[in-house]
């Protein structure tokens, strides 16, 4: 602590012996020893307190650095989450749009298939000409001049609604059989 050599201590001891005297010197030396020990403990305590404060400051700085890093990481995670969420929402919107387009295309293809498979004629079929009989009282004309007129007017244009086929005709009823002969009556 102090740079005091042995020769300097010897000079101080001789002066103390002359000034204090041989009777009180041991008591004074003990008191000085206790005071020096207390001073040394006090200095060591102050050094330890200073060291603890330095360590606390270092820990505070480290803690602050860690808190800043954690906040930065948290912010980064939120930004990443938001970007992923927005990308997911955009993808969901694209998928919904594609699904609705596919549904519309499928509905349209079903309508086209239904229109192609129904027996609705696009062009009305011309009815068969029916020969018109010539009255007997009229002069006989050559067969080439006899007019063949259609019986009905052409049907209107076919609609896009599917046509229901007609129900099959019921079979003709058989007359009841004679119970004894088994022949129809």
Residue pairs with C-beta under 8 A, 6 or more apart in sequence:
1 40
1 43
16 25
16 28
17 25
20 28
114 162
115 160
118 162
118 163
119 163
119 165
120 158
120 159
120 160
120 162
120 163
121 158
122 158
124 154
124 155
124 156
124 157
124 158
125 155
126 150
126 154
127 150
127 151
127 152
127 154
128 150
129 148
129 149
129 150
130 148
130 149
130 150
130 151
131 146
131 148
132 146
132 147
132 148
132 149
134 140
134 141
134 146
174 184
175 184
175 185
176 184
176 185
177 183
177 184
177 185
178 184
178 185
